[in-house]
Amino acid sequence: MKIKVKVFATLRDMVGWKEKEYDVEAKDIKDFLKDVVKGKLYDIIMDKDKGQLLPQYKILLNGRDIDFLGGLKTKLKDQDFIAIFPPVGGG
């Protein structure tokens, strides 16, 4: 299945890319991040000791916050779009 990932704002500079498409067989977002994306992005957004997303980061699946779906255990399907946002501030 094909999964597209886009990172925003400061994450782009940190990982060195804006958007990627993966051809994978991951069952859920956590497996996808851990087994497929891995490396720098995973190290930045995840608490590896607890296996949890750091609270300052937001992940949207097809425009919906995964906190209101199944969290990191949200199932993936072909053509899903994952957007990852770093903390933002302003006023």
C-alpha positions in Angstrom: 0.0 0.0 0.0 1.1 3.6 -0.6 1.3 6.0 2.3 2.2 9.7 1.8 3.9 11.6 4.7 4.3 15.4 4.9 6.2 17.2 7.6 5.7 20.9 8.4 7.5 24.0 9.7 10.7 23.3 11.6 10.4 19.5 11.1 11.3 20.0 7.4 14.7 21.5 8.3 15.3 18.8 11.0 14.7 15.8 8.7 15.8 17.4 5.4 12.6 16.7 3.4 9.1 18.0 3.1 7.1 15.1 1.7 7.7 11.4 1.0 5.7 8.5 -0.3 6.3 5.0 0.9 5.2 1.6 -0.5 4.7 -0.5 2.7 2.8 -3.1 4.5 2.5 -1.5 8.0 -0.6 -2.2 10.0 -0.8 1.0 12.1 0.8 4.4 12.5 3.2 3.3 15.2 4.5 0.4 13.1 4.8 2.6 10.1 6.9 5.2 12.0 9.0 2.6 13.8 9.7 0.2 11.0 9.4 2.3 7.8 10.1 6.0 8.5 12.5 5.3 11.4 15.7 7.2 11.8 15.8 10.9 12.3 12.0 11.7 12.2 11.2 8.8 14.6 13.9 10.0 17.0 12.6 13.5 17.0 8.9 12.9 17.5 8.8 9.8 19.7 9.7 9.0 23.3 11.5 5.8 22.5 11.5 4.6 26.1 7.8 4.8 26.4 7.0 4.1 22.7 4.7 7.2 22.7 4.5 10.3 20.5 6.0 13.3 22.3 3.1 15.5 23.4 4.2 18.6 21.6 3.8 16.9 18.2 0.6 16.3 16.3 -0.1 13.7 13.7 -3.1 13.9 11.4 -4.3 11.0 9.3 -6.3 12.2 6.2 -6.9 15.5 8.0 -8.1 14.0 11.3 -6.1 14.1 14.6 -5.1 10.6 15.5 -5.8 11.5 19.2 -9.5 11.2 18.2 -9.0 8.0 16.1 -6.9 5.2 17.6 -3.8 7.1 18.5 -0.6 5.5 17.3 -2.6 2.2 16.9 -4.8 3.9 14.2 -4.9 1.4 11.3 -3.5 2.4 7.9 -4.9 1.7 4.5 -3.8 2.3 0.9 -3.5 6.0 -0.1 -3.5 7.3 3.5 -1.9 10.7 4.0 0.0 11.4 7.3 0.8 15.0 8.3 3.1 15.6 11.2 3.2 19.0 12.9 5.9 20.3 15.3 5.0 22.6 18.2 4.0 26.1 17.0 3.8 29.4 18.8 2.9 32.8 18.1 0.5 35.5 19.0 
